[in-house]
Amino acid sequence: MYTDKTLTCADCGNEFAFTARDQEFYADRGFTEPRRCQSCRASRKAARNSGGYDSGYGSDAGGYSSGGYSSSNTGYASGGYNSGGGYSSGGYSSGGSGYHDRPPREMFEATCSSCGQVAKVPFRPTSGKPVYCTDCFAKRRA
């Protein structure tokens, strides 16, 4: 069946064990062999999740996680594969991250096309398209 393998991490270059049990786990789920050791996978996951924005796919919401699978008899490693479902339930992340965890939105200054005052907008203005301050935008929508 499967035999233990030694793989080399694509990030740090250290060798790590890809046990027969891990190989079976990966094969059962159709995953390819891991390219990174447990430590580097955890680092990448932490970096990905610290960005503030959570798309709901993959992270703590369920499904594939880069945390890995524990080869011990205790079952799944924390941060590993979980049975929470393929994606988050309801279309948005249910993993604890959300709007309140996001960093402040980057704002850009522009001149209002209607009144000429300085307006702060959450997008980079492009030439040729009108930009309105909050008051003028509200008047145009009414």
DSSP file with accessible surface (Angstrom, degrees, kcal/mol):
  #  RESIDUE AA STRUCTURE BP1 BP2  ACC     N-H-->O    O-->H-N    N-H-->O    O-->H-N    TCO  KAPPA ALPHA  PHI   PSI    X-CA   Y-CA   Z-CA
    1    1 A M              0   0  193      0, 0.0     2,-0.3     0, 0.0     0, 0.0   0.000 360.0 360.0 360.0-111.1    0.0    0.0    0.0
    2    2 A Y        -     0   0   89      3,-0.0     2,-0.3    18,-0.0    18,-0.2  -0.835 360.0-163.9-108.4 148.5    1.8    3.2    1.1
    3    3 A T        -     0   0  108     -2,-0.3    15,-0.0    16,-0.1    20,-0.0  -0.946  36.1 -88.4-127.5 151.2    5.2    3.6    2.7
    4    4 A D        -     0   0  112     -2,-0.3     2,-0.3    15,-0.1    15,-0.2  -0.249  46.3-165.2 -57.4 141.1    6.7    6.5    4.6
    5    5 A K  E     -A   18   0A  80     13,-2.1    13,-3.3    -3,-0.0     2,-0.5  -0.920  18.1-135.1-125.7 155.7    8.4    9.1    2.4
    6    6 A T  E     -A   17   0A  95     -2,-0.3     2,-0.3    11,-0.2    11,-0.2  -0.963  28.2-174.2-111.2 122.0   10.7   12.0    3.1
    7    7 A L  E     -A   16   0A  27      9,-2.9     9,-2.8    -2,-0.5     2,-0.5  -0.775  21.3-125.5-112.2 159.7    9.8   15.2    1.2
    8    8 A T  E     -A   15   0A  86     -2,-0.3     7,-0.2     7,-0.2     2,-0.2  -0.915  27.3-118.2-108.7 130.1   11.6   18.5    1.0
    9    9 A C     >  -     0   0    4      5,-3.0     4,-1.1    -2,-0.5    27,-0.3  -0.422  11.4-145.4 -67.6 132.3    9.8   21.7    1.9
   10   10 A A  T  4 S+     0   0   52     25,-3.1    26,-0.2    -2,-0.2    -1,-0.1   0.722  95.9  40.9 -70.6 -21.8    9.5   24.1   -1.0
   11   11 A D  T  4 S+     0   0   80     24,-0.3    -1,-0.1     3,-0.1    25,-0.1   0.924 130.4  16.6 -91.8 -56.7    9.8   27.1    1.4
   12   12 A C  T  4 S-     0   0   57      2,-0.1    -2,-0.1    25,-0.0     3,-0.1   0.627  89.5-129.4 -98.3 -14.2   12.5   26.3    4.0
   13   13 A G     <  +     0   0   43     -4,-1.1     2,-0.1     1,-0.3    -3,-0.1   0.440  60.7 136.6  81.7  -1.5   14.2   23.4    2.3
   14   14 A N        -     0   0  106     -6,-0.1    -5,-3.0     1,-0.1    -1,-0.3  -0.473  56.4-115.6 -76.9 151.4   14.0   21.1    5.4
   15   15 A E  E     -A    8   0A 144     -7,-0.2     2,-0.3    -2,-0.1    -7,-0.2  -0.591  34.4-176.4 -84.5 147.8   13.0   17.5    5.0
   16   16 A F  E     -A    7   0A  29     -9,-2.8    -9,-2.9    -2,-0.2     2,-0.3  -0.980  27.9-103.9-143.1 155.3    9.8   16.3    6.5
   17   17 A A  E     -A    6   0A  66     -2,-0.3     2,-0.6   -11,-0.2   -11,-0.2  -0.616  19.0-166.7 -83.4 133.9    8.0   12.9    6.8
   18   18 A F  E     -A    5   0A   6    -13,-3.3   -13,-2.1    -2,-0.3   -15,-0.1  -0.889  27.7-153.2-115.4  91.0    5.1   12.1    4.6
   19   19 A T     >  -     0   0   22     -2,-0.6     4,-2.7   -15,-0.2     5,-0.2  -0.146  24.8-111.6 -69.0 163.5    3.8    9.0    6.5
   20   20 A A  H  > S+     0   0   27      1,-0.2     4,-2.4     2,-0.2     5,-0.2   0.897 120.7  52.4 -59.3 -39.8    1.9    6.2    4.9
   21   21 A R  H  > S+     0   0   84      1,-0.2     4,-2.3     2,-0.2    -1,-0.2   0.914 109.9  47.9 -65.0 -42.7   -1.2    7.3    7.0
   22   22 A D  H  > S+     0   0   18      2,-0.2     4,-2.8     1,-0.2    -2,-0.2   0.910 110.3  52.7 -62.0 -42.2   -0.9   10.8    5.7
   23   23 A Q  H  X S+     0   0   15     -4,-2.7     4,-2.7     1,-0.2    -2,-0.2   0.913 109.7  48.1 -61.4 -41.6   -0.5    9.5    2.1
   24   24 A E  H  X S+     0   0   77     -4,-2.4     4,-2.7     2,-0.2    -1,-0.2   0.923 111.2  50.8 -64.5 -43.6   -3.7    7.5    2.5
   25   25 A F  H  X S+     0   0    9     -4,-2.3     4,-1.2     2,-0.2    -2,-0.2   0.938 113.1  45.2 -57.9 -49.6   -5.5   10.5    3.9
   26   26 A Y  H  <>S+     0   0    7     -4,-2.8     5,-2.6     1,-0.2     4,-0.5   0.917 113.9  49.4 -61.6 -44.5   -4.4   12.7    1.0
   27   27 A A  H ><5S+     0   0   46     -4,-2.7     3,-1.1     1,-0.2    -2,-0.2   0.909 106.1  56.0 -64.4 -41.3   -5.2   10.0   -1.6
   28   28 A D  H 3<5S+     0   0  111     -4,-2.7    -1,-0.2     1,-0.3    -2,-0.2   0.828 114.6  39.8 -60.2 -30.8   -8.7    9.4   -0.2
   29   29 A R  T 3<5S-     0   0  107     -4,-1.2    -1,-0.3    -3,-0.3    -2,-0.2   0.386 113.8-114.0-101.2   0.8   -9.5   13.1   -0.6
   30   30 A G  T < 5 +     0   0   66     -3,-1.1    -3,-0.2    -4,-0.5     2,-0.2   0.714  63.8 149.9  76.7  19.9   -7.8   13.6   -3.9
   31   31 A F      < -     0   0   65     -5,-2.6    -1,-0.2    -6,-0.2     2,-0.1  -0.542  43.9-123.9 -83.7 152.7   -5.1   15.9   -2.6
   32   32 A T        -     0   0  119     -2,-0.2     3,-0.1     1,-0.2    -1,-0.1  -0.441  46.4 -73.8 -84.1 167.6   -1.6   16.1   -4.1
   33   33 A E        -     0   0   82     -2,-0.1    -1,-0.2     1,-0.1     2,-0.1  -0.291  58.8-100.7 -59.9 144.5    1.4   15.6   -2.0
   34   34 A P        -     0   0   17      0, 0.0    -1,-0.1     0, 0.0     3,-0.1  -0.384  26.8-163.1 -67.1 144.6    2.2   18.5    0.4
   35   35 A R  S    S+     0   0  156     -3,-0.1   -25,-3.1     2,-0.1     2,-0.3   0.543  71.0  54.2-100.8 -13.2    5.0   20.8   -0.8
   36   36 A R  S    S-     0   0   46    -27,-0.3   -27,-0.1   -26,-0.2    -1,-0.1  -0.935  83.2-113.2-126.1 150.7    5.6   22.4    2.5
   37   37 A C     >  -     0   0   15     -2,-0.3     4,-2.6   -23,-0.1     5,-0.2  -0.206  41.5 -98.5 -71.2 167.9    6.4   21.1    6.0
   38   38 A Q  H  > S+     0   0   81      1,-0.2     4,-2.4     2,-0.2     5,-0.2   0.893 123.0  51.6 -55.9 -43.0    3.9   21.5    8.9
   39   39 A S  H  > S+     0   0   82      1,-0.2     4,-2.3     2,-0.2    -1,-0.2   0.926 111.6  45.1 -63.7 -45.7    5.7   24.6   10.2
   40   40 A C  H  > S+     0   0   17      2,-0.2     4,-2.5     1,-0.2    -1,-0.2   0.875 111.8  52.9 -68.8 -35.3    5.7   26.4    6.9
   41   41 A R  H  X S+     0   0   24     -4,-2.6     4,-2.4     2,-0.2    -2,-0.2   0.933 110.5  48.0 -63.5 -42.3    2.1   25.5    6.2
   42   42 A A  H  X S+     0   0   50     -4,-2.4     4,-2.6    -5,-0.2    -2,-0.2   0.911 111.4  50.6 -64.7 -39.7    1.1   26.9    9.6
   43   43 A S  H  X S+     0   0   73     -4,-2.3     4,-2.4     2,-0.2    -2,-0.2   0.921 111.4  47.4 -64.2 -43.6    3.1   30.1    8.9
   44   44 A R  H  X S+     0   0  113     -4,-2.5     4,-2.5     2,-0.2    -1,-0.2   0.903 112.0  50.4 -64.7 -39.6    1.4   30.6    5.5
   45   45 A K  H  X S+     0   0   27     -4,-2.4     4,-2.6     2,-0.2    -2,-0.2   0.932 111.2  48.3 -64.0 -43.9   -2.0   30.0    7.0
   46   46 A A  H  X S+     0   0   60     -4,-2.6     4,-1.5     1,-0.2    -2,-0.2   0.915 112.8  48.3 -63.4 -41.3   -1.3   32.6    9.8
   47   47 A A  H  < S+     0   0   65     -4,-2.4     4,-0.4     1,-0.2    -1,-0.2   0.906 112.5  49.0 -65.3 -40.2   -0.1   35.1    7.2
   48   48 A R  H >< S+     0   0  119     -4,-2.5     3,-0.8     1,-0.2    -2,-0.2   0.914 114.7  44.3 -65.7 -41.5   -3.1   34.5    5.1
   49   49 A N  H >< S+     0   0   50     -4,-2.6     3,-0.8     1,-0.2    -1,-0.2   0.685 103.6  64.0 -79.9 -17.2   -5.5   34.9    8.0
   50   50 A S  T 3< S+     0   0   94     -4,-1.5    -1,-0.2     1,-0.2    -2,-0.2   0.562  77.0  88.4 -84.0  -4.4   -3.8   38.0    9.5
   51   51 A G  T <  S-     0   0   50     -3,-0.8    -1,-0.2    -4,-0.4     2,-0.2   0.659  95.1-128.9 -67.2 -13.8   -4.7   40.0    6.4
   52   52 A G  S <  S+     0   0   14     -3,-0.8     2,-0.4     1,-0.2    46,-0.2  -0.124  79.1  95.6  94.8 -39.6   -8.0   40.9    8.0
   53   53 A Y        -     0   0  148     -2,-0.2     2,-0.5    -5,-0.1    -1,-0.2  -0.712  53.2-169.5 -90.7 132.7  -10.1   40.0    5.0
   54   54 A D        -     0   0   26     -2,-0.4    39,-0.4     1,-0.1    -5,-0.1  -0.958  11.7-167.2-124.6 113.6  -11.7   36.6    5.0
   55   55 A S        -     0   0   56     -2,-0.5    -1,-0.1     2,-0.2     3,-0.1   0.638  41.6-119.9 -74.9 -13.6  -13.3   35.4    1.8
   56   56 A G  S    S+     0   0    1      1,-0.2    32,-1.1    36,-0.1     2,-0.6   0.346  78.2 114.6  92.4  -9.0  -14.9   32.5    3.6
   57   57 A Y  S    S-     0   0  141     30,-0.2     2,-1.4     1,-0.1    -1,-0.2  -0.858  88.4 -22.3-101.1 121.8  -13.2   29.9    1.4
   58   58 A G  S    S+     0   0   24     -2,-0.6     4,-0.4    28,-0.4    -1,-0.1  -0.276 105.7  96.5  87.4 -50.2  -10.8   27.6    3.1
   59   59 A S  S >  S-     0   0    5     -2,-1.4     3,-0.8     1,-0.2    -1,-0.1   0.756 106.6 -37.3 -56.7-121.9   -9.7   29.4    6.2
   60   60 A D  T 3  S+     0   0   80      1,-0.2    -1,-0.2    -3,-0.1     3,-0.1   0.468 120.5  86.2 -84.7   1.9  -11.4   28.6    9.5
   61   61 A A  T 3  S-     0   0    9      1,-0.3    -1,-0.2    25,-0.1    28,-0.2   0.631 102.1 -93.0 -79.8 -12.9  -14.8   28.2    7.8
   62   62 A G  S <  S+     0   0    1     -3,-0.8    -4,-0.4    -4,-0.4    -1,-0.3  -0.611  81.8  73.0 126.1 172.8  -14.3   24.5    7.0
   63   63 A G  S    S+     0   0   15     19,-0.5    19,-0.9    -2,-0.2    21,-0.1  -0.461  93.4   6.1  82.4-155.5  -13.0   22.4    4.1
   64   64 A Y        +     0   0  106     22,-0.2     2,-0.4    -2,-0.1    -2,-0.1  -0.406  65.8 179.8 -68.5 132.4   -9.3   22.2    3.2
   65   65 A S    >   -     0   0    4     -2,-0.1     3,-0.9    -5,-0.1    -6,-0.1  -0.976  34.0-130.4-130.5 146.5   -7.0   23.9    5.5
   66   66 A S  T 3  S+     0   0   13     -2,-0.4    14,-0.1     1,-0.2   -21,-0.1   0.381  85.3  98.0 -80.3   9.5   -3.2   24.1    5.1
   67   67 A G  T 3  S-     0   0    5     12,-0.9    13,-0.3    13,-0.2    -1,-0.2   0.819  80.4-140.4 -68.2 -29.9   -2.7   23.0    8.7
   68   68 A G    <   -     0   0    0     -3,-0.9    13,-0.6    11,-0.3     2,-0.4  -0.354  14.8 -71.6 100.6 179.2   -2.2   19.4    7.8
   69   69 A Y        -     0   0   25     11,-0.2     2,-0.4     7,-0.1     7,-0.1  -0.947  40.3-123.6-120.1 134.2   -3.1   16.0    9.2
   70   70 A S        -     0   0   28     -2,-0.4     5,-0.2     5,-0.4    -2,-0.0  -0.617   9.3-155.6 -79.9 132.7   -1.7   14.6   12.4
   71   71 A S        +     0   0   62     -2,-0.4    -1,-0.1     3,-0.1   -50,-0.1   0.431  66.3  99.1 -87.2   2.3    0.0   11.2   11.9
   72   72 A S  S >  S-     0   0   48      3,-0.2     3,-1.0     1,-0.1    -2,-0.0  -0.320  91.1-106.5 -78.6 173.0   -0.6   10.4   15.6
   73   73 A N  T 3  S+     0   0  149      1,-0.2     3,-0.1    -2,-0.1    -1,-0.1   0.416 103.6  87.2 -81.2   3.4   -3.5    8.2   16.7
   74   74 A T  T 3  S-     0   0  121      1,-0.3     2,-0.5     0, 0.0    -1,-0.2   0.592  91.5-130.3 -81.2 -10.4   -5.3   11.2   18.1
   75   75 A G    <   +     0   0   17     -3,-1.0    -5,-0.4    -5,-0.2    -1,-0.3  -0.836  63.9  22.5 106.1-131.8   -6.9   12.0   14.8
   76   76 A Y  S    S-     0   0  129     -2,-0.5     2,-0.2    -7,-0.1    -7,-0.1  -0.475  71.4-123.9 -83.4 144.1   -7.0   15.4   13.2
   77   77 A A    >   -     0   0   24     -9,-0.4     3,-2.0    -2,-0.2     2,-0.1  -0.504  37.9 -97.0 -78.3 148.9   -4.4   18.1   14.0
   78   78 A S  T 3  S+     0   0  120      1,-0.3    -1,-0.1    -2,-0.2     3,-0.1  -0.467 115.9  21.8 -65.3 135.8   -5.8   21.4   15.2
   79   79 A G  T 3  S+     0   0   36     -2,-0.1   -12,-0.9     1,-0.1    -1,-0.3   0.589 108.7 105.9  82.4   8.9   -5.9   23.7   12.2
   80   80 A G  S <  S-     0   0    4     -3,-2.0     2,-0.4   -13,-0.3   -13,-0.2   0.232  82.6 -31.6 -96.2-140.0   -6.0   20.7    9.9
   81   81 A Y        -     0   0   13    -13,-0.6     2,-0.3   -17,-0.1    -1,-0.3  -0.630  65.5-175.5 -81.5 134.5   -8.8   19.2    7.9
   82   82 A N        -     0   0   78    -19,-0.9   -19,-0.5    -2,-0.4     3,-0.3  -0.841  34.0-126.2-128.9 169.9  -12.1   19.5    9.5
   83   83 A S  S    S+     0   0  124     -2,-0.3     3,-0.1     1,-0.2    -2,-0.0   0.052  71.2 116.6-102.3  28.0  -15.5   18.3    8.7
   84   84 A G  S    S-     0   0   55      1,-0.3    -1,-0.2   -21,-0.1     2,-0.1   0.476  84.8 -90.7 -76.6  -1.6  -17.2   21.7    8.8
   85   85 A G        -     0   0   37     -3,-0.3    -1,-0.3     1,-0.1    -3,-0.1  -0.383  42.2 -74.2 112.9 166.6  -18.2   21.6    5.1
   86   86 A G  S    S+     0   0   53     -2,-0.1   -28,-0.4   -23,-0.1   -22,-0.2   0.929 110.2   1.0 -67.5 -46.3  -16.6   22.6    1.8
   87   87 A Y  S    S-     0   0  154    -30,-0.1   -30,-0.2    -3,-0.1   -24,-0.1  -0.770  99.8 -65.2-132.1 178.9  -17.1   26.3    2.2
   88   88 A S    >   -     0   0   14    -32,-1.1     3,-1.0    -2,-0.2     2,-0.3  -0.311  55.5-107.6 -68.6 151.6  -18.7   28.5    4.8
   89   89 A S  G >  S+     0   0   93      1,-0.2     3,-0.6   -28,-0.2    -1,-0.1  -0.574 101.1  20.7 -78.7 139.2  -22.3   28.1    5.5
   90   90 A G  G 3  S-     0   0   77     -2,-0.3    -1,-0.2     1,-0.2     3,-0.1   0.474 120.3 -83.4  85.2   0.7  -24.5   31.0    4.3
   91   91 A G  G <  S+     0   0   51     -3,-1.0     2,-0.3     1,-0.2    -1,-0.2   0.242 109.0  81.1  90.3 -17.0  -22.0   32.3    1.7
   92   92 A Y  S <  S-     0   0  195     -3,-0.6    -1,-0.2    -5,-0.1   -36,-0.1  -0.831  94.3 -78.8-119.4 163.0  -20.0   34.3    4.2
   93   93 A S        -     0   0   28    -39,-0.4     3,-0.2    -2,-0.3   -36,-0.1  -0.316  34.3-179.3 -63.3 132.1  -17.3   33.3    6.6
   94   94 A S        +     0   0   74    -38,-0.2    -1,-0.1     1,-0.1     4,-0.1   0.139  58.9 101.0-110.1  17.1  -18.6   31.7    9.8
   95   95 A G  S    S-     0   0   24      2,-0.2    -1,-0.1     1,-0.1     3,-0.1   0.215 105.1 -93.7 -89.4  13.6  -15.0   31.3   11.1
   96   96 A G  S    S+     0   0   55      1,-0.4     2,-0.2    -3,-0.2    -1,-0.1   0.162  95.0 108.4  99.7 -23.0  -15.1   34.3   13.5
   97   97 A S        +     0   0   34      3,-0.1    -1,-0.4     4,-0.0     2,-0.3  -0.608  40.4 129.0 -85.4 153.4  -13.6   36.8   11.0
   98   98 A G    >   -     0   0   26     -2,-0.2     3,-1.5   -46,-0.2     4,-0.5  -0.928  69.2 -44.8-174.6-161.4  -15.8   39.4    9.6
   99   99 A Y  G >  S+     0   0  185     -2,-0.3     3,-1.4     1,-0.3    -1,-0.0   0.885 126.4  56.1 -57.3 -41.8  -16.3   43.1    9.0
  100  100 A H  G 3  S+     0   0  151      1,-0.3    -1,-0.3    -3,-0.0    -3,-0.1   0.695 103.8  55.7 -68.8 -16.8  -15.2   44.1   12.5
  101  101 A D  G <  S+     0   0   73     -3,-1.5    -1,-0.3   -49,-0.1    -2,-0.2   0.525  85.9 104.5 -90.5  -7.5  -11.9   42.3   12.1
  102  102 A R  S <  S-     0   0  103     -3,-1.4   -50,-0.1    -4,-0.5     3,-0.1  -0.436  75.8-113.8 -75.3 149.1  -10.9   44.2    8.9
  103  103 A P        -     0   0   83      0, 0.0    -1,-0.1     0, 0.0     3,-0.1  -0.343  53.0 -74.7 -71.2 163.0   -8.3   46.9    8.9
  104  104 A P        -     0   0  128      0, 0.0     2,-0.1     0, 0.0     3,-0.0  -0.286  57.6-103.2 -59.9 144.5   -9.6   50.4    8.1
  105  105 A R        -     0   0  172     -3,-0.1     2,-0.3     1,-0.1    -3,-0.0  -0.431  33.3-112.7 -70.6 139.9  -10.4   50.9    4.5
  106  106 A E        -     0   0  134     16,-0.1     2,-0.3    -2,-0.1    -1,-0.1  -0.577  35.9-156.8 -73.8 130.1   -7.9   52.9    2.4
  107  107 A M        -     0   0   93     -2,-0.3     2,-0.4    15,-0.1    17,-0.1  -0.854   4.5-154.5-112.7 147.9   -9.4   56.2    1.4
  108  108 A F  E     -B  121   0B  36     13,-3.2    13,-3.0    -2,-0.3     2,-0.3  -0.920  15.8-125.1-121.5 144.5   -8.4   58.4   -1.6
  109  109 A E  E     +B  120   0B 130     -2,-0.4     2,-0.3    11,-0.2    11,-0.2  -0.707  36.6 160.5 -90.0 141.7   -8.8   62.1   -2.0
  110  110 A A  E     -B  119   0B  16      9,-2.5     9,-3.7    -2,-0.3     2,-0.5  -0.961  41.5-104.8-150.2 162.9  -10.6   63.5   -5.1
  111  111 A T  E     -B  118   0B  95     -2,-0.3    20,-0.3     7,-0.2     7,-0.2  -0.830  41.2-113.3 -94.9 127.8  -12.3   66.7   -6.1
  112  112 A C     >  -     0   0    3      5,-3.3     4,-1.2    -2,-0.5    20,-0.3  -0.373  16.5-145.0 -61.1 131.0  -16.1   66.5   -6.2
  113  113 A S  T  4 S+     0   0   70     18,-3.8    -1,-0.2     1,-0.1    19,-0.2   0.694  95.1  41.5 -72.2 -16.4  -17.3   66.8   -9.8
  114  114 A S  T  4 S+     0   0   79     17,-0.3    -1,-0.1     3,-0.1    18,-0.1   0.909 131.5  12.6 -97.1 -53.4  -20.4   68.6   -8.6
  115  115 A C  T  4 S-     0   0   63      2,-0.1    -2,-0.1    18,-0.0     3,-0.1   0.578  90.1-125.1-106.1 -13.3  -19.4   71.1   -5.9
  116  116 A G     <  +     0   0   46     -4,-1.2    -3,-0.1     1,-0.3     2,-0.1   0.460  62.5 135.3  85.0   0.2  -15.6   71.1   -6.2
  117  117 A Q        -     0   0  121     -6,-0.1    -5,-3.3     1,-0.1     2,-0.3  -0.382  66.7 -92.2 -77.3 162.2  -14.9   70.3   -2.6
  118  118 A V  E     -B  111   0B  97     -7,-0.2     2,-0.4    -3,-0.1    -7,-0.2  -0.585  47.2-167.9 -74.9 130.3  -12.3   67.6   -1.5
  119  119 A A  E     -B  110   0B   5     -9,-3.7    -9,-2.5    -2,-0.3     2,-0.5  -0.936  16.5-141.8-120.6 143.7  -14.0   64.2   -1.2
  120  120 A K  E     -B  109   0B 133     -2,-0.4   -11,-0.2   -11,-0.2    14,-0.1  -0.941  26.9-179.4-105.4 125.0  -12.6   61.1    0.4
  121  121 A V  E     -B  108   0B  10    -13,-3.0   -13,-3.2    -2,-0.5    12,-0.0  -0.903  35.8-126.9-126.0 152.7  -13.6   57.9   -1.5
  122  122 A P  S    S+     0   0   58      0, 0.0     2,-0.3     0, 0.0   -16,-0.1   0.150  89.9  59.0 -85.6  21.2  -12.9   54.2   -0.9
  123  123 A F  S    S-     0   0  105    -15,-0.2   -15,-0.2     0, 0.0    -2,-0.2  -0.969  92.9 -99.6-142.6 159.4  -11.6   53.7   -4.4
  124  124 A R        -     0   0  172     -2,-0.3   -14,-0.1   -17,-0.1   -17,-0.0  -0.717  46.5-126.3 -82.1 114.2   -8.8   55.1   -6.6
  125  125 A P        -     0   0   44      0, 0.0     2,-0.4     0, 0.0     6,-0.1  -0.297  20.7-150.1 -62.8 142.3  -10.4   57.7   -8.9
  126  126 A T    >   -     0   0   83      3,-0.1     3,-1.4     4,-0.1     2,-0.0  -0.882  24.9-100.9-111.8 148.1   -9.9   57.3  -12.6
  127  127 A S  T 3  S+     0   0  126     -2,-0.4    -1,-0.0     1,-0.2     0, 0.0  -0.352 104.1  30.6 -68.1 145.7   -9.8   60.1  -15.0
  128  128 A G  T 3  S+     0   0   85      1,-0.2    -1,-0.2    -2,-0.0     0, 0.0   0.280  98.0  96.3  92.6 -11.9  -13.0   60.7  -17.1
  129  129 A K  S <  S-     0   0  150     -3,-1.4    -1,-0.2     0, 0.0    -3,-0.1  -0.934  76.9-116.9-113.2 134.9  -15.3   59.4  -14.4
  130  130 A P        -     0   0   76      0, 0.0     2,-0.4     0, 0.0    -4,-0.1  -0.361  24.2-161.8 -69.9 145.6  -17.2   61.7  -12.0
  131  131 A V        -     0   0   11    -20,-0.3   -18,-3.8    -6,-0.1     2,-0.4  -0.994   7.7-161.6-126.3 135.0  -16.5   61.5   -8.3
  132  132 A Y        -     0   0   47     -2,-0.4   -20,-0.1   -20,-0.3     2,-0.0  -0.906  17.4-122.0-120.8 147.3  -18.9   63.0   -5.8
  133  133 A C     >  -     0   0   13     -2,-0.4     4,-2.7   -14,-0.1     5,-0.2  -0.252  45.1 -94.1 -71.4 172.8  -18.6   64.0   -2.1
  134  134 A T  H  > S+     0   0  115      1,-0.2     4,-2.3     2,-0.2     5,-0.2   0.911 124.3  47.7 -59.0 -44.4  -21.0   62.4    0.3
  135  135 A D  H  > S+     0   0  109      2,-0.2     4,-2.2     1,-0.2    -1,-0.2   0.940 114.8  44.0 -64.6 -48.1  -23.5   65.2    0.2
  136  136 A C  H  > S+     0   0    8      1,-0.2     4,-2.2     2,-0.2    -1,-0.2   0.886 112.5  53.1 -66.7 -35.7  -23.6   65.5   -3.6
  137  137 A F  H  X S+     0   0  106     -4,-2.7     4,-1.7     1,-0.2    -1,-0.2   0.931 109.5  48.8 -63.1 -44.4  -23.7   61.7   -4.0
  138  138 A A  H  X S+     0   0   57     -4,-2.3     4,-1.3    -5,-0.2    -2,-0.2   0.896 110.6  51.0 -63.3 -39.7  -26.7   61.5   -1.6
  139  139 A K  H  < S+     0   0  155     -4,-2.2    -1,-0.2     1,-0.2    -2,-0.2   0.895 109.6  50.3 -64.4 -39.3  -28.5   64.3   -3.6
  140  140 A R  H  < S+     0   0  159     -4,-2.2    -1,-0.2     1,-0.2    -2,-0.2   0.826 110.1  49.9 -68.6 -31.6  -27.9   62.5   -6.9
  141  141 A R  H  <        0   0  192     -4,-1.7    -1,-0.2    -5,-0.2    -2,-0.2   0.762 360.0 360.0 -78.1 -25.1  -29.4   59.2   -5.5
  142  142 A A     <        0   0  120     -4,-1.3    -3,-0.0    -5,-0.2    -4,-0.0  -0.085 360.0 360.0 -72.3 360.0  -32.5   60.9   -4.1
